[in-house]
Amino acid sequence: MGSNAAPETPLGAPIKLTQSADHLEFSYNIVTDTYSQEPAKGFVSATFECENIKRVEENDWKFVYLCRKDGAKEGNVSLFLLL
């Protein structure tokens, strides 16, 4: 992706973190497709940039996972954290 190209997905909402004395923490539950903080629903909803990555549900195998899109050699996920 060139520096002048638009992101593949729109800018997601920032993840609002609560900071303790020595660390920051948030989590993503791939099964329920939710984050522990806002925006709570949807993997892509919190991504600043998501290139060649998709969330896949394999109902017959009861698997959920993130993977590169078909034919992609690389994938990138960037998050925007609001401190």
C-alpha positions, 0 to 999 in steps of 0.5 A, a space after each residue: 500500500 503506497 503512502 497516498 493510497 486510501 486504507 482498505 477499510 475505514 478508520 475505526 473508532 479509537 479503543 478507550 483504555 483505562 491505565 493503571 499504575 504500570 500497564 494498559 490492557 485490553 482484549 479481543 474475544 475472537 469467538 464473540 467478536 467483541 473487545 473488552 472496551 469500546 468499540 465493543 463489537 466487531 474486529 474491524 470496528 477498532 482497526 485503524 488499518 486492516 490490510 489483507 486480514 479477515 475473520 473467518 467462522 468455520 461453523 462445521 468445524 466450530 473454529 473462528 480465526 483471523 487469517 490473511 485473505 486468499 492470495 495475500 503474502 502479508 497482512 497488517 492490522 493497526 489499532 488506534 489506542 486513545 490513552 
